[in-house]
């Protein structure tokens, strides 16, 4: 256990089928603790399925997923892993504060933690508003705030910046950076390629497999491109030519 | 299992409903209005005295079944259930939290329905009024726990609404309202013995007419509670943390 505790995520030969389709077919992945891992790829490539498997809510066909040294989905991990689904999972008929207080009580963390995550996600002006009356971007921030409760060691964020304006997006990424610097591991999926520059490591996914795994600068160097989007396209062309 | 998380979940469900006054109104008032309608319909006959007690079981049962099954289905569809299942909340905590919240609403609903039936509609109750409220309450709780269970098998709102004709209507038809149970064909009588609503209606009739002893009513209550507990346990077992 001491050895595996050094990695945040360790996936061996993961196979996931959804209906007749094989979404992930023998995927291997290691993610070290600390830092931001960007998971990029077109929609339908398996990003969400992979994240669900890491969080432990995805039924898997075979393979092993270990998170923070324990099998994914283990009861002991439920305090240590935060998960934000793609569409905001909050109660529309509760206020922001009621939502966060409820999730805080589920985690058994003090009420003061609610104020902390409200500040971190800049929701102070909306705590008394019903979540259903908020804009899409505000709702997804409530969803993110709930995942930050209790200071989890691993954060799995499925497209957390969709629908946010550029200013907020920059603010959230600096929050992610601060968390990563404090030792938290973040897995962030996105299909906004310019966000990829802010990650420590990039995983480019296509059709359920990793087509690249590198730092942003190494990726640009390798593909001799100037931006991540061109790099991604170059890699796909290369993969297609093979 | 954690009582703190169960209670927090009940409080949260009630807070959600509090933000929806129309649902509260419908929940509390609709069964009484329907009972009033039946009383009016049979104003010049003694039919209401015959079937009135059964109505106290029927309408709250149906209303609670629908409301609870749709409320939990919404939780599933909104993604909040998936989030909850990644948190340290037990599956039984979740189901019990819902059952408890709707049981509290059922207390108010049963109290209002019995008061309305007796004071406004002139339903004559020979037995104990408190016992009548208790049976009506148990019956409403049964409706909501069956609703919890039904929603576990539904993927969409369309499906959950169709559980009503599938699960509720047979119990209504065979419950002894249309035809006293002892006059039914033998097979149907045997089937109706296995349906919880029959026992609720038997108990309500027994209290209203005061023609059975307390042991009989207690036994019927026990059957209702057993079905309710069974639904909660089955509902928790069918709740899966991992989904396809």
Interface residues (C-beta under 8 A of the other chain):
Chain A: X18 X19 X55 X56 X57 X58 X59 X60 X73 X75 X78 X79 X81 X83 X85 X87 X88 X89 X90 X91 X92 X93 X94 X98 X102 X103 X105 X106 X107 X108 X130 X146
Chain B: X4 X5 X8 X9 X12 X15 X16 X19 X20 X78 X79 X80 X82 X83 X84 X85 X86 X87 X88 X89 X240 X241 X242 X243 X244
